[in-house]
Amino acid sequence: MNKRTLGNGGPEVSAIGLGCMGMSEFYGQGDEQESIAVIHRALDLGVNFLDTADMYGSGHNEELVGRAIKDRRDEVVLATKFAVRRDGGVRSIDNSPEYIRAACDASLQRLGVEHIDVYYMHRFNNEVPIEESVGAMAELVQQGKVRHLGLSEVGAQTLRRASAVHRIAALQSEYSLFTRGLEDAILPTAREVGTALVAYSPISRGFLTGTVPPAEQLPDDDFRKYSPRNIGENAAHNAKLVEQVKRIADEAGITAAQLALAWVLAQGDDVVPIPGTKRLKYLEENAAAADITLTDEQLAALAAAVPPGAVRGERYPDMSRIED
């Protein structure tokens, strides 16, 4: 597995990571034993960058990942996140210094580890200045509880302000052929301050494979049932874009998922996609994309097929928690 470095002075990670969220919720029922087998197989393949969060399954996902890596901790670059609270079924964003300290201790306990390799602020609530939040996160580094800091879904100015307090190794944001909004300001700023981009949903929650059923056919516990991109006229329009992606993939002799991942990898050595899966088949398919190098002609074909802004529909039903 090829390796990439997260920012200036950050950890070396596999060029493709593994998002573990779907093993606990948001994409239908999971199977714990199969999920653990997926994590073990990922490590066998050299996929060492594992991504979780305290809110995934309300702590279940961290516990699951912790059990899976218990005897293989030294093989893993472990990332988790804080800030999204789920108290009594009500979600809120809390990046107060007091909560950051408590959330980190709770994550360490659930994961069963002595330190977290990359600790992200999952979402930013500007009621607390970013300088205060990052200052509290920096204290965790000084205490040895955290090795490197990250932010998720923040804008360019917030990233710049945060970087003035402490080095930010990684910015985790949604990025794919279907989601290009950070290219104008956020990605250039990340490069300016020496922060790598960790791209979540690099296959656009599976939409780029063309295998996601229409919204009305999905179970109620699948996030994509409520995705604006998978409803009504938006779904029909976006399906035509996927057909073009699949055509280019077929011509290249690879899957659409591999093409989507290879495109993300081609955007720079400082970009690390973390596709999520809970199935061995898809893990192995995704990992193989690390060895695919797209030609200039293929990249040009993708640029013509899915130009920025071509996709219809917001990423989430409620975008209020996302900072532009």
Order of alpha helices (4+ residues) and beta strands (2+ residues): beta-beta-beta-alpha-beta-alpha-beta-beta-beta-alpha-beta-alpha-beta-alpha-beta-alpha-beta-alpha-alpha-beta-alpha-alpha
